[in-house]
Amino acid sequence: MTALPPHLETAVHRARDAQANAYAPYSRFRVGAVLECADGTLVPGCNVENASYPAGLCAERGALAAAVSAGHRTFVRVVIVTDADTATPPCGMCRQALVEFNPALEVVSMAADERLAIWSLRDLLPSPFTPASLTND
């Protein structure tokens, strides 16, 4: 394994553990994610597919739901792992869900060959629909 920065090592390992639990019988695209909370808590999630495709859940939103359910609301980073040849950013729906909590969230993705890509959520979703979009001012 490539030497990871220390602040990412545990998160990547936890994301790989979550990926092992992914339920992806249709796409066979298993994803694990870890949402890092401001207090350092790491909350894992994995993708859960469904025969009715829209009912499936991405790993990132699974981690987000688990974190919010546990009382967390402030996040600094999401770490995503897949078996893809290139690092995979979150889908559009996950980007939108995550921007609600931190538009500047750090997004880290690891490809199968252990290469990392790091983005800011702001760069991945430059014109988000946020709570401010709901005001009439």
C-alpha positions in Angstrom: 0.0 0.0 0.0 1.1 3.5 -0.8 2.1 5.5 2.3 -0.9 7.5 3.3 -0.8 10.8 5.1 -1.4 9.9 8.8 -4.7 11.8 9.0 -6.1 9.6 6.1 -4.7 6.2 7.0 -7.4 5.2 9.5 -10.2 6.7 7.4 -9.1 4.7 4.3 -9.0 1.5 6.3 -12.5 2.1 7.7 -13.8 2.9 4.3 -12.3 -0.3 2.9 -14.0 -2.2 5.8 -17.3 -0.6 4.9 -16.8 -1.3 1.2 -16.5 -5.0 2.1 -20.1 -4.8 3.3 -21.5 -3.1 0.2 -24.6 -4.6 -1.4 -24.0 -4.2 -5.1 -25.5 -7.2 -6.9 -26.5 -5.2 -10.0 -23.6 -2.8 -10.7 -21.0 -4.8 -8.9 -19.5 -1.4 -8.1 -18.8 -1.6 -4.4 -18.2 1.7 -2.6 -17.1 2.4 0.9 -17.1 5.9 2.4 -16.2 7.4 5.7 -17.4 10.8 6.8 -15.0 12.5 9.2 -16.8 14.7 11.8 -15.3 17.8 13.3 -14.6 16.0 16.5 -12.6 13.3 14.7 -15.4 10.7 14.7 -15.3 8.5 11.6 -18.7 7.3 10.4 -18.7 4.6 7.7 -21.2 3.9 5.0 -21.5 1.6 2.0 -23.6 1.5 -1.1 -26.8 -0.5 -0.9 -28.4 -1.3 -4.2 -32.0 -2.3 -4.9 -33.8 -4.0 -7.7 -35.8 -0.8 -8.0 -32.7 1.3 -8.8 -33.8 4.7 -7.5 -34.3 3.1 -4.1 -30.6 2.3 -3.8 -28.3 4.4 -1.5 -24.8 5.6 -2.2 -22.1 5.0 0.4 -21.6 8.8 1.0 -25.3 9.4 1.8 -25.3 6.2 3.9 -22.5 7.6 6.0 -24.2 11.0 6.1 -27.4 9.5 7.4 -25.6 7.5 10.0 -23.6 10.5 11.2 -26.6 12.8 11.4 -28.5 10.0 13.2 -25.7 9.9 15.8 -26.0 13.7 16.3 -23.1 14.9 14.1 -23.7 18.0 12.0 -20.2 19.3 11.3 -17.9 17.4 8.8 -14.4 18.1 7.6 -13.8 15.3 5.1 -15.3 12.4 3.2 -13.1 9.5 2.2 -14.3 7.2 -0.6 -12.8 3.9 -1.8 -13.8 1.9 -4.9 -12.2 -0.8 -7.0 -12.3 1.5 -10.1 -9.1 2.3 -12.1 -9.4 6.0 -11.3 -10.4 7.8 -8.1 -14.2 8.3 -8.2 -15.8 11.5 -6.9 -19.3 11.4 -5.3 -22.3 11.4 -7.7 -24.3 14.6 -8.1 -27.0 13.6 -5.5 -24.3 12.9 -2.9 -22.6 16.2 -3.7 -25.9 18.0 -3.1 -26.5 16.1 0.2 -23.1 16.9 1.5 -23.0 20.5 0.5 -25.9 21.1 3.0 -23.4 20.6 5.8 -20.1 21.9 4.5 -19.6 23.5 1.0 -15.8 23.4 1.5 -15.8 19.7 2.6 -12.6 17.9 1.6 -13.4 15.0 -0.7 -10.7 12.2 -0.8 -11.0 9.3 -3.2 -8.8 6.2 -3.5 -8.7 4.1 -6.7 -8.0 0.4 -6.8 -4.3 1.1 -7.4 -4.3 3.2 -4.2 -3.8 6.5 -6.0 -5.5 9.4 -4.3 -7.5 12.3 -5.7 -8.4 15.2 -3.4 -11.0 17.8 -4.2 -13.0 20.5 -2.5 -16.7 19.9 -2.6 -17.0 23.5 -3.7 -15.0 22.6 -6.8 -17.1 19.6 -7.5 -20.4 21.4 -7.1 -19.7 25.1 -8.0 -23.3 26.4 -7.9 -25.1 24.4 -5.3 -28.6 24.7 -4.1 -28.3 25.6 -0.5 -30.5 26.8 2.3 -29.7 30.3 1.2 -31.4 29.4 -2.1 -34.7 29.2 -0.3 -34.8 32.8 0.8 -36.8 35.4 -1.1 -34.5 38.3 -0.1 
